[in-house]
Amino acid sequence: MSGSSASGGLRAAFSYCVQQVRNYDYHHYLCLLELPPNMRKAAFALRALNVETARAMDVASDPKIGLMRLLWWQEVIDKIFSNKLIEHPTAQALAAVISEHRVSKSWLKRSVEARINDAQREVTDIWKTVEELEKYSEDTISTLLYSTLQAGGITSTAADHAASHIGKASGLLLLLKSLPYHASRSNQFSYIPADVAEKHGLLVKHGGQSEIRMDSRSDLCNAVFDMASIANAHLLKARELARSVPAEACPVLLPAVPAQVFLDSLRRVNFDVYDSSLTRGVLGTPPLWFQLKLKWHSWKGKY
């Protein structure tokens, strides 16, 4: 392949990543546009990998096929770090990023393995504690932020700590946002953990198995409030670190803004995840208002 053909193929691969993020993770697409140009390609490739793995189970006609797809992505990461060519645009873009920037294999593997472990859970195998969901959120979302910071050459313990908290908050809020969807697929609220469900009378035990009740909207709202409060605490902790976070890291941490926006939207509807207003605009807010809020934070160097 000639040099021009190779560069053209790589441009197409990065364009594919941008389009994937725009189509399936729009609020984070807007966040990535605020990054400096030298960090954007890496960020879009990393976020596109997350789109591929996050959607693997949803787009598969059979759960086994979705799991096979996730296992394939696990192999892809190994092959990329062994300098093997993979005929997939996201993999090609990711390979280019990894060859150019310092990105840890461990973060990428950890994110995919977390998806695999979740996919292997039985329908009746509900999460036991909020702490388990916090770890899942860090493994799938915080790792994205860690990798983006690495790709930008940003070394900061404070930035990493802030990224950890923002990832946990974002992950928990995303799981809350997706509760109606997952309930319609599995006929239960699989992402309400047992400890929260039991506290609010949503946990029903049959023999050796447990399931989440779906018939009490008020109890569900109370459970969502508890989980949203934990997400809010993570956002507060991330912002407490702001003075110690270097200025160049702040654009990477902008996902704190959509997390806060969705949290505010939840508050407006009294934490009712079934309220139809949450599906309007961007995270339940007018698109222009969301973009202005994001631009303001970016301009002020805040997250």
VOBA-1610 file (N, C-alpha, C; in pm, whole numbers, padded with zeros to 5 digits, always signed):
BEGIN
Met+00085-00119+00000Met+00000+00000+00000Met+00088+00124+00000Ser+00059+00220-00088Ser+00138+00341-00096Ser+00114+00427+00027Gly+00209+00525+00047Gly+00196+00614+00162Gly+00069+00696+00157Ser+00032+00742+00038Ser-00090+00824+00025Ser-00215+00741+00052Ser-00214+00616+00007Ser-00330+00528+00032Ser-00343+00498+00180Ala-00227+00476+00245Ala-00229+00446+00388Ala-00280+00565+00467Ser-00233+00686+00432Ser-00277+00805+00504Ser-00424+00832+00478Gly-00469+00803+00356Gly-00611+00820+00324Gly-00697+00723+00403Gly-00646+00600+00417Gly-00719+00499+00495Gly-00727+00537+00641Leu-00619+00598+00691Leu-00617+00640+00831Leu-00712+00758+00855Arg-00716+00849+00759Arg-00811+00961+00770Arg-00955+00909+00775Ala-00982+00810+00691Ala-01116+00750+00688Ala-01147+00681+00821Ala-01046+00617+00879Ala-01065+00548+01007Ala-01099+00647+01117Phe-01026+00758+01122Phe-01054+00860+01224Phe-01190+00926+01200Ser-01225+00947+01075Ser-01358+01004+01044Ser-01468+00910+01091Tyr-01444+00782+01074Tyr-01541+00682+01121Tyr-01558+00692+01273Cys-01447+00706+01345Cys-01453+00717+01491Cys-01533+00840+01533Val-01506+00952+01468Val-01578+01075+01500Val-01728+01056+01478Gln-01763+00993+01366Gln-01905+00973+01334Gln-01972+00879+01433Gln-01902+00774+01475Gln-01956+00681+01573Gln-01986+00752+01706Val-01892+00833+01751Val-01911+00905+01877Val-02025+01006+01862Arg-02030+01073+01749Arg-02137+01171+01725Arg-02274+01103+01726Asn-02283+00986+01663Asn-02412+00917+01651Asn-02459+00855+01781Tyr-02367+00801+01860Tyr-02407+00718+01975Tyr-02366+00774+02112Asp-02291+00883+02113Asp-02247+00941+02240Asp-02234+01092+02220Tyr-02345+01155+02181Tyr-02343+01291+02130Tyr-02290+01392+02232His-02332+01381+02358His-02287+01480+02456His-02136+01473+02479His-02079+01353+02467His-01934+01344+02480His-01864+01385+02349Tyr-01932+01367+02237Tyr-01881+01420+02110Tyr-01859+01571+02123Leu-01956+01641+02180Leu-01943+01786+02199Leu-01828+01819+02295Cys-01811+01735+02397Cys-01698+01756+02490Cys-01564+01744+02417Leu-01551+01643+02332Leu-01424+01619+02264Leu-01388+01730+02166Leu-01488+01798+02113Leu-01461+01910+02022Leu-01390+02025+02094Glu-01400+02029+02226Glu-01334+02134+02305Glu-01188+02102+02336Leu-01144+01981+02300Leu-01004+01945+02326Leu-00911+02016+02228Pro-00786+02038+02267Pro-00688+02092+02173Pro-00674+01997+02054Pro-00648+02051+01934Pro-00638+01966+01814Pro-00543+01848+01828Asn-00433+01867+01902Asn-00333+01759+01913Asn-00382+01642+01999Met-00494+01659+02069Met-00547+01552+02154Met-00674+01489+02098Arg-00734+01556+02000Arg-00866+01516+01953Arg-00869+01376+01891Lys-00773+01348+01805Lys-00772+01218+01736Lys-00767+01103+01836Ala-00676+01116+01932Ala-00664+01010+02033Ala-00792+00996+02112Ala-00851+01108+02151Ala-00973+01104+02231Ala-01089+01040+02155Phe-01101+01074+02026Phe-01210+01015+01947Phe-01189+00866+01924Ala-01064+00824+01904Ala-01037+00681+01886Ala-01070+00603+02014Leu-01031+00658+02128Leu-01057+00593+02256Leu-01207+00590+02285Arg-01276+00700+02260Arg-01420+00706+02286Arg-01495+00616+02188Ala-01445+00602+02065Ala-01508+00513+01968Ala-01496+00367+02012Leu-01383+00331+02072Leu-01368+00196+02127Leu-01475+00173+02234Asn-01498+00272+02316Asn-01601+00260+02419Asn-01739+00243+02357Val-01767+00314+02249Val-01895+00299+02178Val-01910+00156+02127Glu-01803+00104+02067Glu-01808-00033+02012Glu-01838-00135+02122Thr-01770-00123+02235Thr-01788-00224+02341Thr-01918-00202+02419Ala-01958-00076+02437Ala-02081-00047+02511Ala-02204-00096+02434Arg-02197-00093+02300Arg-02312-00130+02218Arg-02311-00277+02175Ala-02203-00347+02204Ala-02188-00484+02153Ala-02306-00573+02188Met-02352-00567+02313Met-02461-00653+02357Met-02597-00603+02305Asp-02609-00472+02288Asp-02738-00414+02248Asp-02770-00440+02102Val-02668-00441+02016Val-02693-00457+01872Val-02694-00603+01829Ala-02651-00692+01917Ala-02645-00834+01881Ala-02784-00899+01888Ser-02813-00984+01793Ser-02942-01054+01792Ser-02947-01162+01899Asp-02829-01206+01944Asp-02819-01310+02046Asp-02710-01268+02144Pro-02733-01281+02276Pro-02631-01242+02375Pro-02496-01309+02351Lys-02498-01432+02300Lys-02372-01502+02275Lys-02291-01433+02166Ile-02362-01378+02067Ile-02294-01305+01960Ile-02232-01176+02015Gly-02308-01107+02102Gly-02256-00986+02164Gly-02132-01015+02246Leu-02134-01125+02321Leu-02018-01163+02402Leu-01899-01197+02313Met-01925-01266+02203Met-01817-01297+02108Met-01753-01170+02054Arg-01837-01069+02030Arg-01786-00941+01981Arg-01693-00877+02084Leu-01734-00881+02209Leu-01650-00825+02316Leu-01518-00900+02329Leu-01525-01031+02320Leu-01403-01112+02327Leu-01312-01082+02208Trp-01373-01052+02093Trp-01295-01015+01975Trp-01221-00884+02000Trp-01288-00786+02062Trp-01222-00660+02093Trp-01109-00679+02194Gln-01125-00773+02283Gln-01018-00804+02378Gln-00894-00853+02302Glu-00919-00938+02202Glu-00808-00989+02120Glu-00747-00878+02034Val-00833-00788+01987Val-00786-00677+01903Val-00682-00594+01977Ile-00707-00565+02103Ile-00612-00484+02181Ile-00477-00554+02192Asp-00480-00686+02216Asp-00354-00762+02221Asp-00281-00753+02087Lys-00356-00766+01978Lys-00295-00764+01844Lys-00238-00627+01811Ile-00309-00522+01851Ile-00258-00385+01826Ile-00124-00365+01894Phe-00114-00410+02018Phe+00012-00393+02092Phe+00121-00489+02043Ser+00083-00585+01958Ser+00181-00674+01894Ser+00208-00630+01751Asn+00159-00508+01717Asn+00180-00449+01584Asn+00120-00530+01471Lys+00005-00593+01498Lys-00065-00668+01394Lys-00178-00583+01338Leu-00197-00591+01206Leu-00297-00510+01137Leu-00436-00569+01156Ile-00532-00485+01192Ile-00670-00526+01210Ile-00757-00448+01111Glu-00837-00518+01034Glu-00921-00452+00933Glu-01052-00403+00995His-01040-00303+01078His-01158-00237+01135His-01119-00092+01161Pro-01202+00004+01118Pro-01161+00145+01129Pro-01129+00192+01270Thr-01208+00150+01369Thr-01178+00191+01507Thr-01046+00131+01552Ala-01022+00005+01516Ala-00896-00060+01553Ala-00778+00007+01484Gln-00796+00047+01359Gln-00688+00113+01285Gln-00655+00249+01347Ala-00758+00324+01382Ala-00736+00454+01445Ala-00669+00437+01581Leu-00715+00338+01655Leu-00657+00311+01787Leu-00511+00270+01775Ala-00479+00188+01674Ala-00341+00145+01653Ala-00251+00265+01624Ala-00301+00359+01545Ala-00223+00480+01513Ala-00200+00563+01638Val-00302+00574+01721Val-00290+00651+01846Val-00188+00586+01938Ile-00195+00455+01951Ile-00106+00383+02042Ile+00039+00391+01995Ser+00061+00390+01863Ser+00197+00400+01811Ser+00255+00540+01828Glu+00167+00640+01835Glu+00213+00780+01844Glu+00219+00831+01987His+00129+00782+02073His+00118+00835+02208His+00143+00726+02312Arg+00163+00770+02434Arg+00182+00676+02545Arg+00045+00642+02603Val-00008+00527+02566Val-00139+00481+02617Val-00119+00342+02675Ser-00156+00325+02799Ser-00136+00197+02867Ser-00232+00090+02816Lys-00176-00024+02784Lys-00258-00138+02744Lys-00352-00179+02857Ser-00305-00166+02980Ser-00383-00212+03096Ser-00517-00140+03107Trp-00519-00008+03077Trp-00646+00065+03085Trp-00744+00015+02980Leu-00696-00007+02858Leu-00783-00053+02750Leu-00837-00193+02779Lys-00748-00280+02826Lys-00791-00417+02858Lys-00892-00417+02973Arg-00867-00332+03071Arg-00956-00327+03187Arg-01097-00286+03147Ser-01108-00191+03055Ser-01240-00144+03012Ser-01318-00254+02939Val-01248-00326+02851Val-01316-00432+02775Val-01350-00549+02865Glu-01259-00583+02956Glu-01285-00696+03048Glu-01404-00668+03139Ala-01422-00542+03177Ala-01539-00506+03259Ala-01668-00529+03181Arg-01667-00494+03053Arg-01784-00518+02967Arg-01810-00668+02952Ile-01703-00744+02938Ile-01717-00890+02922Ile-01777-00951+03049Asn-01726-00910+03164Asn-01778-00964+03290Asn-01925-00930+03308Asp-01964-00809+03267Asp-02105-00769+03277Asp-02190-00853+03181Ala-02138-00876+03061Ala-02213-00954+02961Ala-02232-01099+03004Gln-02140-01149+03085Gln-02147-01289+03127Gln-02238-01310+03248Arg-02289-01201+03304Arg-02379-01213+03418Arg-02512-01273+03373Glu-02569-01355+03459Glu-02703-01407+03432Glu-02805-01296+03454Val-02921-01307+03390Val-03026-01207+03404Val-03067-01190+03550Thr-03067-01301+03624Thr-03108-01297+03765Thr-02993-01263+03859Asp-02872-01249+03804Asp-02755-01220+03887Asp-02740-01069+03901Ile-02818-01010+03990Ile-02817-00865+04003Ile-02693-00818+04078Trp-02657-00693+04057Trp-02544-00635+04127Trp-02576-00628+04276Lys-02477-00653+04358Lys-02501-00661+04503Lys-02490-00525+04573Thr-02392-00444+04536Thr-02368-00319+04607Thr-02342-00204+04512Val-02360-00082+04561Val-02326+00037+04484Val-02176+00039+04456Glu-02097-00010+04550Glu-01952-00011+04532Glu-01913-00092+04408Glu-01985-00201+04383Glu-01957-00280+04263Glu-01984-00199+04137Leu-02092-00122+04138Leu-02124-00038+04022Leu-02025+00077+04008Glu-01977+00128+04120Glu-01874+00232+04114Glu-01747+00177+04049Lys-01710+00056+04085Lys-01591-00005+04024Lys-01613-00029+03875Tyr-01732-00075+03840Tyr-01765-00096+03698Tyr-01756+00036+03622Ser-01806+00143+03683Ser-01801+00274+03620Ser-01658+00323+03603Glu-01575+00300+03703Glu-01435+00339+03689Glu-01367+00256+03581Asp-01394+00126+03580Asp-01329+00039+03482Asp-01367+00074+03339Thr-01491+00119+03318Thr-01537+00146+03181Thr-01526+00292+03140Ile-01541+00386+03234Ile-01544+00528+03199Ile-01419+00602+03246Ser-01379+00584+03371Ser-01259+00653+03419Ser-01137+00614+03337Thr-01129+00488+03297Thr-01015+00442+03217Thr-01003+00519+03086Leu-01117+00560+03029Leu-01115+00643+02909Leu-01044+00775+02935Leu-01076+00835+03049Leu-01016+00963+03085Leu-00868+00948+03117Tyr-00834+00838+03188Tyr-00692+00811+03216Tyr-00613+00801+03085Ser-00669+00726+02990Ser-00600+00702+02863Ser-00587+00832+02783Thr-00691+00915+02787Thr-00686+01042+02714Thr-00582+01135+02775Leu-00574+01139+02907Leu-00470+01218+02974Leu-00331+01168+02934Gln-00315+01036+02930Gln-00187+00978+02889Gln-00152+01017+02746Ala-00250+01007+02657Ala-00226+01039+02517Ala-00187+01185+02500Gly-00236+01271+02588Gly-00200+01412+02583Gly-00072+01444+02655Gly-00005+01341+02708Gly+00121+01362+02778Gly+00104+01433+02911Ile-00016+01423+02969Ile-00044+01492+03095Ile-00022+01397+03212Thr+00075+01428+03296Thr+00104+01346+03414Thr+00070+01427+03538Ser-00038+01388+03603Ser-00083+01462+03721Ser-00166+01371+03809Thr-00122+01352+03931Thr-00197+01269+04026Thr-00334+01331+04053Ala-00339+01463+04065Ala-00467+01531+04091Ala-00563+01511+03974Ala-00511+01521+03852Ala-00596+01500+03734Ala-00648+01356+03729Asp-00562+01262+03763Asp-00605+01122+03765Asp-00713+01099+03871His-00695+01160+03988His-00796+01145+04094His-00929+01208+04051Ala-00923+01324+03988Ala-01044+01389+03940Ala-01110+01303+03832Ala-01029+01246+03743Ala-01081+01159+03636Ala-01151+01037+03696Ser-01094+00983+03804Ser-01156+00869+03871Ser-01296+00904+03919His-01308+01018+03987His-01438+01058+04041His-01537+01093+03929Ile-01490+01161+03826Ile-01579+01198+03715Ile-01627+01074+03641Gly-01537+00978+03623Gly-01577+00853+03557Gly-01681+00777+03636Lys-01661+00771+03767Lys-01759+00702+03852Lys-01895+00772+03848Ala-01893+00904+03856Ala-02020+00980+03849Ala-02087+00959+03714Ser-02011+00973+03607Ser-02066+00958+03472Ser-02123+00818+03451Gly-02049+00718+03498Gly-02094+00580+03483Gly-02223+00552+03557Leu-02230+00595+03682Leu-02351+00572+03762Leu-02472+00642+03699Leu-02451+00765+03652Leu-02562+00840+03593Leu-02605+00780+03460Leu-02511+00730+03383Leu-02545+00662+03258Leu-02628+00537+03285Leu-02592+00462+03389Leu-02669+00342+03425Leu-02811+00380+03469Leu-02824+00491+03541Leu-02957+00537+03580Leu-03038+00578+03457Lys-02972+00648+03366Lys-03040+00692+03243Lys-03091+00573+03162Ser-03016+00463+03166Ser-03051+00347+03084Ser-03144+00248+03154Leu-03187+00278+03276Leu-03273+00184+03350Leu-03399+00143+03272Pro-03475+00238+03215Pro-03595+00197+03141Pro-03563+00103+03024Tyr-03454+00133+02954Tyr-03415+00049+02841Tyr-03381-00093+02886His-03297-00104+02989His-03258-00237+03036His-03375-00311+03099Ala-03466-00238+03162Ala-03584-00302+03219Ala-03670-00363+03109Ser-03680-00295+02995Ser-03762-00345+02885Ser-03700-00468+02820Arg-03567-00478+02828Arg-03498-00592+02768Arg-03494-00714+02860Ser-03467-00690+02990Ser-03447-00804+03080Ser-03560-00822+03181Asn-03657-00731+03172Asn-03774-00739+03260Asn-03739-00719+03407Gln-03628-00648+03432Gln-03594-00614+03570Gln-03494-00499+03569Phe-03480-00429+03680Phe-03385-00319+03689Phe-03248-00374+03728Ser-03176-00424+03630Ser-03051-00495+03660Ser-02942-00403+03714Tyr-02955-00270+03694Tyr-02851-00180+03743Tyr-02891-00102+03869Ile-02995-00148+03936Ile-03020-00105+04074Ile-02960-00215+04162Pro-02855-00185+04239Pro-02791-00290+04318Pro-02879-00336+04434Ala-02853-00456+04480Ala-02937-00519+04581Ala-02944-00438+04710Asp-02830-00376+04751Asp-02833-00304+04878Asp-02926-00182+04872Val-02927-00112+04759Val-03017+00002+04742Val-03161-00046+04724Ala-03179-00152+04645Ala-03313-00204+04621Ala-03379-00252+04751Glu-03301-00320+04833Glu-03355-00371+04959Glu-03394-00257+05052Lys-03313-00153+05057Lys-03341-00037+05141Lys-03476+00026+05108His-03514+00022+04981His-03637+00089+04937His-03750-00009+04901Gly-03737-00132+04947Gly-03845-00229+04927Gly-03861-00277+04786Leu-03755-00269+04705Leu-03763-00312+04565Leu-03708-00453+04543Leu-03647-00509+04646Leu-03585-00641+04632Leu-03681-00750+04675Val-03704-00845+04587Val-03792-00958+04616Val-03710-01086+04605Lys-03716-01170+04707Lys-03639-01294+04709Lys-03731-01414+04690His-03694-01500+04596His-03767-01624+04570His-03670-01740+04582Gly-03678-01811+04693Gly-03583-01920+04713Gly-03442-01864+04722Gly-03356-01910+04633Gly-03218-01863+04635Gly-03192-01748+04540Gln-03297-01698+04472Gln-03279-01592+04374Gln-03346-01463+04419Ser-03296-01353+04366Ser-03353-01223+04396Ser-03385-01150+04266Glu-03485-01065+04271Glu-03516-00982+04156Glu-03565-00846+04204Ile-03566-00750+04113Ile-03605-00614+04146Ile-03750-00591+04107Arg-03829-00543+04203Arg-03969-00509+04176Arg-03976-00390+04080Met-04079-00391+03995Met-04094-00285+03896Met-04224-00207+03915Asp-04297-00237+04021Asp-04434-00185+04030Asp-04449-00065+04123Ser-04339-00014+04179Ser-04350+00102+04268Ser-04265+00216+04216Arg-04329+00311+04149Arg-04258+00425+04090Arg-04192+00509+04199Ser-04263+00530+04311Ser-04208+00615+04417Ser-04085+00551+04482Asp-04091+00420+04506Asp-03976+00351+04564Asp-03857+00354+04468Leu-03886+00340+04339Leu-03779+00345+04239Leu-03715+00484+04239Cys-03797+00588+04246Cys-03744+00725+04251Cys-03651+00743+04371Asn-03689+00686+04484Asn-03605+00696+04604Asn-03472+00624+04584Ala-03477+00509+04517Ala-03354+00434+04490Ala-03264+00512+04394Val-03324+00571+04292Val-03249+00652+04197Val-03186+00772+04267Phe-03262+00834+04358Phe-03209+00947+04435Phe-03083+00907+04511Asp-03086+00791+04575Asp-02969+00744+04650Asp-02846+00730+04560Met-02867+00668+04443Met-02755+00647+04353Met-02707+00778+04291Ala-02802+00866+04259Ala-02765+00998+04204Ala-02688+01079+04308Ser-02722+01063+04434Ser-02651+01135+04541Ser-02505+01091+04549Ile-02482+00964+04527Ile-02344+00913+04526Ile-02268+00970+04407Ala-02335+00976+04291Ala-02273+01036+04172Ala-02241+01183+04198Asn-02332+01253+04262Asn-02311+01394+04293Asn-02191+01412+04386Ala-02177+01322+04483Ala-02062+01329+04576Ala-01931+01315+04500His-01929+01228+04399His-01807+01211+04317His-01776+01339+04239Leu-01879+01403+04184Leu-01856+01528+04112Leu-01801+01636+04205Leu-01853+01643+04325Leu-01805+01741+04423Leu-01659+01715+04458Lys-01623+01587+04476Lys-01485+01553+04509Lys-01391+01589+04393Ala-01439+01566+04270Ala-01357+01600+04153Ala-01331+01751+04148Arg-01433+01829+04180Arg-01418+01975+04174Arg-01333+02028+04290Glu-01333+01957+04401Glu-01246+01997+04512Glu-01098+01989+04474Leu-01069+01907+04375Leu-00931+01890+04329Leu-00890+01992+04223Ala-00985+02076+04180Ala-00965+02163+04064Ala-00840+02250+04075Arg-00812+02304+04194Arg-00696+02392+04209Arg-00564+02320+04188Ser-00564+02190+04207Ser-00442+02111+04191Ser-00428+02050+04052Val-00534+02059+03974Val-00534+02000+03839Val-00472+02098+03740Pro-00370+02055+03664Pro-00308+02146+03567Pro-00408+02191+03460Ala-00390+02312+03410Ala-00485+02371+03315Ala-00504+02284+03191Glu-00397+02220+03146Glu-00407+02140+03023Glu-00492+02015+03041Ala-00517+01975+03166Ala-00600+01856+03192Ala-00749+01889+03195Cys-00782+02015+03217Cys-00924+02051+03235Cys-01013+02016+03115Pro-00968+02036+02989Pro-01054+01996+02877Pro-01085+01847+02874Val-00991+01765+02922Val-01014+01619+02926Val-01123+01585+03027Leu-01136+01669+03130Leu-01229+01642+03239Leu-01367+01705+03217Leu-01388+01763+03097Leu-01517+01825+03067Leu-01638+01730+03075Pro-01622+01596+03064Pro-01737+01509+03085Pro-01807+01528+03218Ala-01744+01600+03312Ala-01814+01635+03436Ala-01936+01722+03407Val-01930+01799+03297Val-02040+01890+03264Val-02167+01813+03225Pro-02161+01721+03126Pro-02283+01644+03097Pro-02332+01562+03216Ala-02241+01514+03300Ala-02284+01441+03420Ala-02367+01532+03509Gln-02319+01656+03528Gln-02393+01751+03611Gln-02526+01789+03546Val-02526+01804+03414Val-02649+01839+03342Val-02755+01732+03361Phe-02715+01605+03348Phe-02815+01498+03365Phe-02860+01488+03509Leu-02768+01510+03601Leu-02805+01511+03744Leu-02908+01620+03771Asp-02888+01738+03714Asp-02984+01847+03730Asp-03118+01813+03666Ser-03114+01745+03551Ser-03238+01703+03485Ser-03314+01603+03572Leu-03242+01511+03635Leu-03305+01415+03725Leu-03372+01487+03842Arg-03305+01587+03897Arg-03362+01663+04008Arg-03495+01728+03967Arg-03498+01783+03846Arg-03619+01853+03801Arg-03740+01761+03791Val-03716+01632+03766Val-03828+01538+03752Val-03840+01449+03875Asn-03780+01495+03987Asn-03787+01420+04113Asn-03733+01278+04100Phe-03630+01263+04018Phe-03556+01137+04004Phe-03641+01025+03945Asp-03737+01063+03862Asp-03821+00966+03791Asp-03758+00938+03655Val-03687+00825+03643Val-03615+00795+03519Val-03709+00768+03402Tyr-03838+00750+03432Tyr-03936+00727+03325Tyr-03997+00857+03273Asp-03960+00969+03330Asp-04014+01097+03282Asp-03965+01122+03139Ser-04057+01146+03048Ser-04023+01158+02906Ser-03933+01278+02876Ser-03931+01377+02964Ser-03848+01495+02938Ser-03699+01462+02939Leu-03663+01352+03004Leu-03521+01313+03011Leu-03468+01269+02874Thr-03558+01233+02784Thr-03515+01187+02651Thr-03511+01300+02549Arg-03549+01420+02590Arg-03552+01533+02497Arg-03421+01609+02497Gly-03390+01671+02383Gly-03270+01752+02374Gly-03145+01673+02405Val-03055+01735+02478Val-02931+01668+02522Val-02942+01645+02672Leu-02962+01518+02709Leu-02972+01481+02851Leu-03085+01556+02922Gly-03193+01577+02848Gly-03309+01641+02909Gly-03305+01793+02909Thr-03208+01851+02838Thr-03198+01997+02831Thr-03194+02042+02685Pro-03232+02168+02655Pro-03225+02219+02517Pro-03082+02212+02464Pro-03061+02165+02342Pro-02926+02150+02286Pro-02843+02278+02292Leu-02903+02392+02260Leu-02827+02517+02261Leu-02781+02551+02403Trp-02869+02530+02501Trp-02832+02557+02639Trp-02717+02467+02681Phe-02723+02341+02644Phe-02616+02246+02679Phe-02483+02292+02618Gln-02485+02328+02490Gln-02362+02369+02423Gln-02304+02497+02483Leu-02391+02591+02519Leu-02344+02714+02581Leu-02280+02686+02718Lys-02342+02597+02794Lys-02287+02559+02926Lys-02150+02494+02909Leu-02139+02406+02811Leu-02013+02338+02785Leu-01906+02439+02740Lys-01944+02530+02650Lys-01851+02632+02601Lys-01803+02722+02715Trp-01895+02759+02804Trp-01859+02846+02915Trp-01755+02778+03005His-01778+02651+03037His-01684+02577+03121His-01548+02566+03050Ser-01552+02538+02920Ser-01427+02526+02844Ser-01352+02658+02843Trp-01420+02768+02819Trp-01360+02899+02813Trp-01300+02940+02949Lys-01369+02903+03056Lys-01323+02937+03190Lys-01217+02840+03243Gly-01191+02732+03169Gly-01096+02632+03214Gly-01145+02554+03334Lys-01278+02534+03338Lys-01340+02463+03449Lys-01397+02330+03401Tyr-01429+02245+03498Tyr-01501+02122+03468Tyr-01605+02098+03573
//
